[in-house]
């Protein structure tokens, strides 16, 4: 027995050493191979490219520029972000449904720098001075620029309805994903304590405001976590069915997608038992009910997953903007008033140069825009012209709970387990970190074998009096 344990330990150690060695060679571990850059070196560069935001658009721009500029000594690329990590937003759902850790869906920005020639400044952005080509950051001297890329994303716009802002829960961060999980556990415990059937029913009712991608995925995640995780811990509530209601203003779900995708999403939700109210609006919220244009829904929990607006720093820019505060850009994703400034992702509002359709506010679109303007910048530095921007859709994936989803790829639309597998395969391969991939895959396998995580984790809970 001791011999078997010893041999097993040696095999595991050898495997770990081999993996670690390979990761070093691939640039995923070990000492950083990029060089730091001083403020003076940045200022002295002939062309200073400043990228604000390290999300999908900003990092896509930096990584593509690194390939195209070939370490040109007269050009400096600097990425500024208030965080030291990039959130891989599509993978928040496994965090919420208890199959992944929050750390598995964020990638350190510094990890992107290995073997690359762009630089990072971890700082809060205070103000953008377009006229003088300067960006003011907290705790550091102002940074001048020759070319500016704004990729600061968006924030959730919460409507000013009676009782809404005090009670609606958002979903945009790992903390929000944990809050969703915690609130579902609170709701189950409230139903467990309730002696009145109507009170128990209201405790197990959840309203989701918003019929876009986020709204339908929140609703499906709630249903999935209750049915596949929580309710198994409360067998005496097995006869109580949770009620999940999606309320959307548009006449169909996921309105930015083709109609057949909308129909497939609604069928999948309704097959589970999730109620759908399209063409409906939330009017007010109290402690005991949500009031919509279609009537009253007795409920204690409401999630808001609709409506975004540009960050305040973008809204404050003295340029022409769209209704949601995003900057209007031309066919080259340039600011109309300042051609040396590019705005991509949710911070900008532009149109497909070929079709005239609005550019979609998705991670996929921001990533494509980042690659496009990197090529545009590199071409302009070489004195070459470029074509206007016209995106290429890679498809549309919607996760709708356990073994359920909708995938739209080219002319094909399919649902169920194939769509669920495609969703997991695509995002597992797309997250830019082998460490995260291993953690995610391990978490999913463990959840399948041993069950979901059903422990509450309150990040702001302390032991102070």
C-alpha positions, 0 to 999 in steps of 0.5 A: 500500500505504501509503495502504491502511494509513493509511486502515485505521489511521484507520478503526480509530482512528475506530471506537475513538473512537466506541466509547469515546465511546458507552461514556462516555455509557452509563456504562461508562468515563470518570470515575466519576460516583458520590460517595464517602461518609465513615464519618461520613456512613454513621453519621449516616444514618437507615437504614443498610443493610449488605450483606456480600458482592459476589457474585450475591446481594449485588450484586443487592440493592445494584443493586435497592435503588438503583433503589427508594430513589431516592437517599433522603438518609436511607438509606445502602447499603454493600457490604463485600467482601474483593475488589474484583471479582465473579467470574462463576462460570459462565464459569470453564469457558471459562477452564479449556478454554483459550478465555478469559482469567481477567480476562474472567470478573471484573467490578470492583465499582467499575464497578457504582457508576457513576451509582448511589448505593450505596457499597463498602468493600473490607475483610475481614470479621472478625466479625458482632455480631448482638446489638449490630448491628455488623460488625467489619472489618479495617483500619477501624472497626466498622460499625453497621447497621440492616438487614443482608444476609449474602450471603457464599456458600459454600466447598467442603467437602473430606471427611476421607478417607485421602489425599484432602485431600492430592491432591484438586484443587478448582474454584471460582476462576480460579486453580483453572481454570488449575490444571485446565488445568496439571494436564491438560498435566502429565498429557499430558507424564507419559503422553508420558514413560511407557514402561509402558502401564499407567502411561500409562493411569493418567496419562491417567485423571481422576476427578471426585468429585461428580455435580452441575452442577459435577462433570459440567461439570468432567468434560466440560471435561476431556474437551473440552480433551484431545480438542479442544486438548491431544492435537492437540499430541501426535500420537504419543499419538493412539491413547491415549484419555483416561479420565474417570470421574464418581463421584456419591453420588446415584442420578442426575446433577444430582439437583436438576434434573428426571429428564429433565435427569439422563438427558440429561446422562448420555447426553451424557457417556456418548456422549463416552466419559465413565464415570459411577458413580452411587450410588457414593462415593470411599473413599480416594486414593493416588498411583496410584489412587482407590478407590470403593465400586465398585472401584479406578480407577488414576489420578494425578489427582482433582478434587473438585466436590461438597459446600459449607459456609457460610464460617466467619464464618457458621458462628460466628453464634449462631443456628439453622443447617442441617447444612452450616452455612448459616443457617436463614431464614424465608419472608421470607429473614430470620434467625429470631432477628433479623428485621432480618437477611437471609441469601441465597444459599449462606449461607442455608438456606430453603424455597419458601413455596409448594412447601416445596422447599429453595431451590437453591444456584445463582447464579440463585437468589441473584440472585433472592433479592437482588432480592426482599429489596431490594423487601422492604426498600424496602416495609418502609421505606414501611410496606408488607407483602410476600409470602413468597418463592417463586422463579421458575425461569428454566431450567437450563443445563449445558455439556458440552463442544464443541457439547454441553450440556443446556438445560431451559427451561419444558417443553422440554429440548434437547441438543447444539448448540442447548443449547451456543449457548443457554448461551454466548448467555445467559451472554455477555449476562448478564455485567454488563460490555460490556468482558468481553463483547467480551473473551469473544466475541473469545476464543471466536472466536480459539479457534475459528479458531486453536485452544485455549490450550495454554500452562501458566500457573503463578501461584505459580511464581517464579524464587527459589532 
